[in-house]
Amino acid sequence: MQVFDCTVPAVEVTDLTQRFGAVLAVNRVSLSIPAGMCYGIVGPNGAGKTTTLTAMCGLREPTSGTVRIAGHDLRTDRQAALAQLGIMMDGLSLPERLTATEVLRYSAGLRGLDDSWRVRAEDLLEILGLDAAPRALIVEYSTGMRKKINLALAMLHRRRVRHASRRDPWCRASGRNALPPTTT
């Protein structure tokens, strides 16, 4: 079982700024998200929500400012920071001719996880209600079921920070039940 230092923020953003040419998309955003907390970013279209989140997840380098994931600076200690992050994005393609278990096995192999992934995968499939049809291929899944398997993929490796984009309400409720307790 992984043990995390709860005194270190899960995510810490300081003076994050993002420009696209002359356009200022994000202006000096700062926030600190404590370990074990669930946060959301809301605002009108064009407010910089997606730009902020993509910078926080390491998908875009900000013009200036710092992002720290579980105490690791995203610019200077990128690999360690990203190793603490699980991401679930909208529209992620899935291998449609595999079952949920096969997709999780594939992901575990790509991440180099030890055999403990199997128990975690079984737990996630049960919690998210994907264990009812173990032989169903992803191609047969509803949109909601696809979101659930994407959530399981983001959580399989037990990372400290999980980012999800526009999940349906059922996944939000189920996902909270799947999060491991944070201990010191």
Salt bridges, closest charged atoms under 4 A:
ASP15 OD1 - ARG28 NH2 3.36
GLU61 OE2 - ARG75 NH1 2.97
ASP73 OD2 - ARG68 NH1 3.94
ASP77 OD2 - HIS72 ND1 2.97
ASP90 OD2 - ARG166 NH1 3.59
GLU96 OE2 - ARG146 NH1 3.05
ASP115 OD1 - ARG118 NE 3.97
